[in-house]
Amino acid sequence: MTNTIKKPTYLFMAVNSIRILKTRGGSSRQAIKSCMLSNYTFLKVSTIDRYLNNALKKGVETGVLIQNKQSFKLGSESTKIGK
């Protein structure tokens, strides 16, 4: 029996990266990306952009994230994502 570890979703990793950065006005996409790459070693630089963009878009649509111009802040629904 193989023991597989479930990888966290990109939205979960993005929310945690925003929590780590603690920027008052919100965190930019580039800052979120670099924080994710430094904290999650299994991510690949070649594929992170596509999945991160989709996760940020989904987070804004569901209310987990709030987009302010080019930066993202945690929304009221972000507590449901976990810490």
C-alpha positions as CSV (number, residue, x, y, z in Angstrom):
1,M,0.0,0.0,0.0
2,T,1.5,3.3,-1.1
3,N,1.2,6.3,1.2
4,T,0.5,9.4,-1.0
5,I,0.7,12.9,0.3
6,K,-2.0,15.2,-1.0
7,K,-0.6,18.4,-2.4
8,P,-2.3,21.6,-1.3
9,T,-4.3,23.6,-3.9
10,Y,-2.8,26.7,-5.5
11,L,-5.5,28.8,-3.9
12,F,-4.5,27.4,-0.5
13,M,-0.8,28.1,-1.2
14,A,-1.6,31.7,-2.4
15,V,-3.7,32.5,0.7
16,N,-0.9,31.2,2.9
17,S,1.6,33.3,1.0
18,I,-0.5,36.4,1.4
19,R,-0.7,35.7,5.1
20,I,3.1,35.3,5.3
21,L,3.8,38.5,3.4
22,K,1.4,40.6,5.7
23,T,1.4,43.6,3.3
24,R,-1.2,46.1,4.4
25,G,-2.3,47.2,0.9
26,G,-2.2,43.7,-0.6
27,S,0.4,41.5,-2.2
28,S,1.3,41.6,-5.8
29,R,1.1,38.6,-8.1
30,Q,4.9,38.5,-8.4
31,A,5.4,38.7,-4.6
32,I,2.9,35.9,-4.1
33,K,4.7,33.8,-6.7
34,S,8.1,34.2,-5.2
35,C,6.8,33.5,-1.7
36,M,5.1,30.3,-3.0
37,L,8.3,29.2,-4.8
38,S,10.4,29.7,-1.6
39,N,8.0,28.0,0.7
40,Y,6.8,25.1,-1.5
41,T,9.8,23.3,-3.0
42,F,7.7,20.9,-5.2
43,L,6.4,23.8,-7.4
44,K,7.9,24.2,-10.9
45,V,8.8,27.6,-12.2
46,S,7.6,26.6,-15.7
47,T,4.0,25.9,-14.7
48,I,3.3,28.1,-11.7
49,D,2.1,31.1,-13.7
50,R,-0.9,29.4,-15.3
51,Y,-2.1,27.7,-12.2
52,L,-1.5,30.7,-10.0
53,N,-3.5,33.0,-12.3
54,N,-6.4,30.6,-12.3
55,A,-6.3,30.3,-8.5
56,L,-6.2,34.0,-8.0
57,K,-9.2,34.5,-10.4
58,K,-11.2,31.8,-8.6
59,G,-10.3,33.3,-5.2
60,V,-11.6,36.7,-6.3
61,E,-14.8,35.2,-7.7
62,T,-15.6,33.2,-4.5
63,G,-14.7,36.1,-2.1
64,V,-11.6,34.5,-0.7
65,L,-9.5,37.2,-2.1
66,I,-10.1,40.9,-2.8
67,Q,-8.3,42.4,-5.8
68,N,-7.2,46.0,-5.5
69,K,-5.7,47.2,-8.8
70,Q,-2.8,44.8,-9.2
71,S,-2.6,43.5,-5.6
72,F,-4.6,40.9,-3.7
73,K,-5.8,40.9,-0.1
74,L,-7.6,38.3,2.0
75,G,-11.3,38.5,1.9
76,S,-13.9,37.5,4.4
77,E,-14.2,34.0,3.0
78,S,-10.4,33.3,3.5
79,T,-11.0,31.8,7.0
80,K,-12.6,28.8,5.2
81,I,-9.4,28.0,3.4
82,G,-7.5,27.2,6.6
83,K,-4.4,28.3,8.3
